């Protein structure tokens, strides 16, 4: 468990960023009891926690229409992506 009195996140971040010049890490901080990690939003409440799917502000929930002039493999890839995301 993280204990801010014994652990300095900035020192850990500096150590991680010194491992390789092409790898750069950053630390996310909680804002209003909410933390976005990968594509999940975690909300901390007194009664427990809640998770939901995080969407960037630029996210557009559109997919390639079936009647469009895109190659069939692009359309099939969209369906596979959505199914795999649902499954995981």
KESE-552559 format. One line per field, with one value per residue: x, y, z of N, C-alpha, C in turn; residue number from 1. Coordinates in Angstrom, 2 decimals. Example, Ala and Ser with C-alpha at 12.3 -4.5 7.8 and 13.67 -1.06 7.14 Angstrom:
BEGIN
n_xx [13.19 12.85]
n_yy [-5.69 -2.25]
n_zz [7.80 7.08]
ca_xx [12.30 13.67]
ca_yy [-4.50 -1.06]
ca_zz [7.80 7.14]
c_xx [13.20 12.90]
c_yy [-3.30 0.03]
c_zz [7.80 7.87]
nr [1 2]
This chain:
BEGIN
n_xx [0.84 0.47 2.15 2.35 3.96 6.23 7.09 8.32 6.89 7.92 10.66 10.61 9.50 11.51 13.58 12.47 12.27 14.90 15.75 15.78 16.49 14.47 12.13 9.61 8.00 5.04 3.32 0.06 -2.30 -4.87 -7.99 -10.68 -11.52 -11.25 -9.62 -8.05 -7.04 -5.36 -7.90 -9.89 -11.97 -11.62 -13.46 -13.41 -15.22 -16.79 -18.27 -17.14 -15.64 -15.94 -16.01 -15.63 -15.81 -13.28 -13.26 -11.50 -11.61 -11.65 -12.79 -14.75 -17.65 -17.91 -18.17 -17.04 -19.39 -21.39 -22.15 -20.26 -17.43 -15.17 -12.52 -13.49 -12.12 -11.39 -13.84 -14.59 -12.55 -13.22 -15.52 -14.42 -12.62 -14.39 -15.81 -13.74 -12.95 -15.26 -15.30 -13.00]
n_yy [-1.18 2.24 4.75 7.98 9.23 7.72 7.21 8.75 9.88 11.37 10.82 8.10 8.28 9.72 7.82 5.75 7.10 7.38 4.93 4.26 6.18 6.48 5.80 7.27 8.05 9.07 10.51 10.15 12.07 12.00 13.58 15.25 12.86 11.07 9.03 8.54 5.76 4.11 2.98 3.29 4.77 5.47 5.87 7.05 6.48 7.03 4.73 2.77 1.81 2.79 1.91 2.92 3.24 5.14 7.91 9.89 13.50 14.04 11.85 10.15 8.51 6.83 4.59 2.84 3.08 0.37 0.51 2.07 2.95 1.57 -0.87 -4.28 -5.68 -3.67 -2.92 -5.32 -5.53 -3.49 -4.50 -6.80 -5.57 -4.18 -6.36 -7.80 -5.92 -5.77 -8.38 -8.48]
n_zz [0.00 -0.71 0.99 1.67 3.53 3.77 1.21 -1.67 -4.41 -6.50 -6.49 -7.17 -9.73 -11.02 -10.88 -12.50 -14.97 -15.54 -16.42 -19.17 -22.07 -24.01 -22.81 -21.02 -18.10 -16.32 -13.55 -12.51 -10.78 -8.33 -8.87 -7.55 -6.27 -8.35 -10.75 -13.78 -15.57 -18.02 -19.98 -18.12 -15.68 -12.34 -9.46 -6.23 -3.36 -0.12 0.55 -0.98 -4.12 -7.58 -11.01 -14.41 -18.01 -19.48 -21.55 -23.81 -24.17 -26.88 -28.05 -30.44 -30.96 -33.35 -36.08 -39.02 -41.55 -42.79 -45.43 -46.62 -48.75 -47.93 -47.54 -47.01 -44.99 -43.20 -42.12 -40.92 -39.06 -37.30 -36.07 -34.87 -33.08 -31.36 -30.29 -29.01 -27.12 -25.57 -24.64 -23.07]
ca_xx [0.00 1.23 2.14 3.07 4.93 7.43 7.41 8.31 6.54 8.79 11.92 10.33 9.33 12.84 14.30 11.89 12.60 16.34 16.05 16.08 16.18 13.28 10.96 9.31 6.81 4.48 2.46 -1.27 -2.81 -6.32 -8.68 -12.08 -11.69 -11.30 -8.35 -8.15 -5.91 -5.60 -9.23 -10.82 -12.08 -11.87 -14.03 -13.31 -16.31 -16.70 -18.88 -16.43 -15.15 -16.72 -15.22 -16.36 -14.92 -12.81 -13.18 -10.83 -12.52 -11.70 -13.36 -15.97 -18.19 -18.36 -17.47 -17.19 -20.68 -21.27 -22.38 -19.20 -16.55 -13.93 -12.31 -14.25 -11.32 -11.46 -15.13 -14.54 -11.64 -13.96 -16.39 -13.56 -12.12 -15.46 -16.10 -12.62 -13.01 -16.36 -14.92 -11.97]
ca_yy [0.00 3.48 5.61 9.18 9.66 6.92 7.05 9.97 9.51 12.08 10.07 6.89 8.69 10.07 6.55 5.08 7.85 7.22 3.57 4.24 7.52 6.51 5.52 8.35 7.78 10.21 10.13 10.75 12.32 11.95 14.87 15.07 11.44 10.35 8.78 7.87 4.88 3.46 3.40 3.11 5.83 4.93 6.87 6.61 6.98 6.49 3.41 1.84 2.42 2.55 2.04 3.11 3.39 6.51 8.38 11.19 14.54 14.04 10.59 10.19 7.15 6.53 3.50 2.89 2.54 -0.83 0.86 2.95 2.40 1.11 -2.31 -5.13 -6.05 -2.56 -3.02 -6.51 -5.22 -2.67 -5.40 -7.62 -4.72 -3.93 -7.60 -8.09 -4.97 -6.22 -9.64 -8.27]
ca_zz [0.00 -0.84 2.17 1.24 4.54 3.61 -0.20 -2.44 -5.78 -7.44 -6.57 -7.93 -11.11 -11.53 -11.09 -13.67 -16.18 -15.78 -16.87 -20.61 -22.57 -24.84 -21.97 -20.09 -17.30 -15.62 -12.43 -12.50 -9.44 -8.18 -8.86 -7.15 -5.96 -9.62 -11.39 -15.08 -15.79 -19.30 -20.45 -17.00 -14.68 -11.01 -8.57 -4.84 -2.53 1.24 0.61 -1.86 -5.35 -8.78 -12.23 -15.67 -19.17 -19.68 -22.93 -23.95 -24.66 -28.35 -28.50 -31.25 -30.97 -34.70 -36.75 -40.48 -41.97 -43.61 -46.84 -47.12 -49.77 -47.30 -47.72 -46.07 -43.82 -42.24 -41.45 -40.06 -37.95 -36.35 -35.31 -34.02 -32.01 -30.38 -29.60 -28.11 -26.00 -24.73 -24.02 -22.06]
c_xx [0.89 1.06 2.99 4.07 6.25 7.91 7.31 8.09 7.45 10.15 11.73 10.20 10.67 13.67 13.79 12.30 14.09 16.72 16.47 15.67 14.90 12.00 10.77 7.99 6.30 3.54 1.14 -1.70 -4.33 -6.89 -10.15 -12.41 -11.77 -9.90 -8.59 -6.88 -6.22 -6.96 -10.30 -10.79 -12.42 -12.32 -14.01 -14.41 -16.16 -17.25 -18.16 -15.93 -16.04 -15.81 -16.15 -15.34 -14.57 -12.74 -12.48 -11.83 -12.65 -12.33 -14.64 -16.46 -18.77 -17.54 -17.74 -18.56 -20.50 -21.40 -21.29 -18.31 -15.19 -13.76 -13.03 -13.43 -11.28 -12.75 -15.16 -13.63 -12.34 -14.83 -15.55 -13.02 -13.17 -15.80 -14.99 -12.61 -14.12 -15.99 -13.87 -12.44]
c_yy [1.24 4.32 6.83 9.68 8.89 6.81 8.39 9.61 10.18 11.39 8.78 7.21 9.04 8.81 5.83 5.78 7.78 5.85 3.51 5.59 7.60 6.18 6.67 8.05 9.08 9.70 10.89 10.95 12.34 13.36 14.62 13.59 10.57 10.21 8.02 7.07 4.02 3.89 3.16 4.35 5.17 6.07 6.31 7.29 6.40 5.06 2.39 2.57 2.02 2.73 2.24 3.26 4.86 6.80 9.74 12.22 14.55 12.77 10.82 8.76 6.83 5.38 3.63 2.32 1.35 -0.52 1.76 2.21 1.99 -0.39 -3.12 -5.48 -4.92 -2.63 -4.20 -6.26 -4.39 -3.56 -6.28 -6.82 -4.51 -5.21 -7.95 -7.16 -5.37 -7.47 -9.46 -7.32]
c_zz [0.00 0.41 1.84 2.28 4.41 2.16 -0.91 -3.90 -6.80 -7.58 -7.38 -9.42 -11.75 -11.79 -12.34 -14.96 -16.50 -16.30 -18.33 -21.19 -23.41 -24.07 -20.99 -19.41 -16.71 -14.54 -12.54 -11.05 -9.45 -8.13 -8.57 -6.94 -7.21 -10.20 -12.68 -15.30 -17.01 -19.82 -19.39 -16.12 -13.35 -10.11 -7.16 -4.05 -1.13 1.34 -0.26 -3.09 -6.52 -9.98 -13.42 -16.79 -19.34 -21.17 -22.94 -24.45 -26.18 -28.92 -29.30 -31.39 -32.34 -35.25 -38.25 -40.85 -42.92 -45.11 -47.42 -48.10 -49.19 -47.58 -46.64 -44.84 -42.78 -41.44 -40.49 -38.86 -36.89 -35.46 -34.38 -32.84 -30.93 -29.62 -28.61 -26.90 -25.04 -23.97 -22.93 -20.99]
nr [1 2 3 4 5 6 7 8 9 10 11 12 13 14 15 16 17 18 19 20 21 22 23 24 25 26 27 28 29 30 31 32 33 34 35 36 37 38 39 40 41 42 43 44 45 46 47 48 49 50 51 52 53 54 55 56 57 58 59 60 61 62 63 64 65 66 67 68 69 70 71 72 73 74 75 76 77 78 79 80 81 82 83 84 85 86 87 88]
